[in-house]
Amino acid sequence: MWIYSDIGFFSIVQKDDYGTLTVRSRVRQDLNRFKKLSPSLKDHEIIESVDSDYRYRLIADKTLIMDCMDELVANIKYENFKEEIGYTEPLRVPLYSAIWGITMRIEELDISEEE
């Protein structure tokens, strides 16, 4: 799962079968902000690896990550995400806008609804 939020960009994946998730980020500051969403994460280490796709990782119990996601949603207080990023992270505006533009192309595809 990719998440673009006002506190950062995250890729969240399950790397094992033990009930943990790995939250990955390209910027340490993003994971530091993510950790602040749950007091239970304060002692969790941010792992740095220069040899992997995402340089920074945080591994935690799935329920703790779910709590963070609840908090992330509860903290939404803006009407327009791109405008909010302009206030909180202006250097990211061109990057997030480019991603927005690329993903807008999905509307051009003939994707049938499957149920």
N, C-alpha and C positions, 0 to 999 in steps of 0.2 A: 504494500500500500504506500502510495506517495501522498504526503500531506504538505501542502503549502499553507502556512498560517502566518499570523502577525508576529509570532515568536520565532519562526524559522521554517526551514524545509527539512522533512524527515522521510526516510524510507523505513518502513516497519515490516519485518519478516520473521518467520519462525524458522530457526536454524536446527532445531532438535525436536524431540518428542517428549520433552520433560516439562511442558507448561510454561516455558519462557519465551519471550520475544526479544529480538534484537532491534533496537532503534538506532538507525544509522544516519549520519549527517556529514556534510562536507565541511562544516564549520563548528568548532568546539563551542562557541558561544550559543549556538542553537541548542545543543544538548544541555548546556548549563541552564538555559531558560526552561527547557523541558523538565529537567529534574526539579525545578522549583514548583512545578504543578502538583507535586506530591511530597509531603514531608518524609514519607517512607523511602524515597529515592536519595535522600541527602548523602547517605554513605555508599551509594553505588558508584563504582569507578567508571570513568570515561576511558575507554581503551583507544589508544591511538595506534594506527598502523599505516605506514607510508606505502605499503605494498598492496593495499586493497582498494577497491573501487571507491568506497566511502571511507574517508580517513578516520572518522570518529564513530565509536559505537558504545552503546549502553545496553547491557543485558539485564533483564528484570523479569520477574514473574508476570505472567499475562494479566492477572487481575490488577497489578499496580499500573500497568500500561493502560488498561481500560479505565482506571480511575483518572489518569492523566488526560485521556481523551474526553472524559466527561467534563473535567475542569476546563479544558481547552474550549469546548463548545459553550460551557456556561459563561466564559469570559468574553464571548463575542458581543461587542457593543457598537458595531459599525454597520452602516448601510451599504458601503461599497468597499470591497476588499482591496482593489487596486489603489484607491484613494488612501486607505488606511496604511498601506505599505509605504506610500509617499510620505506619510507623517513619521512612521516608526523606523523604516529602513530605506531611505531614499536611494541608496546605491543599488538596491535590488530591483527597483522599478523597471529598468529596461529588461532585466532578465525575466522577471515575472510577466511582464507585458508580452515578451516574445513567446513565452510558454502559452499564455492565454491565446495569442494569435494562432499558434500552431494547433492547439487543441480545438479551436473554433472550426477547423477544417473537418472535424468529425461530422458536423452538420451537413457537409457536402456529400458524404458517403451515403450510399443506399443501404442502411443497416435496418433490417427488418426486426421488429420486436419478436422475440422468441419467448414463449412461456411453456 
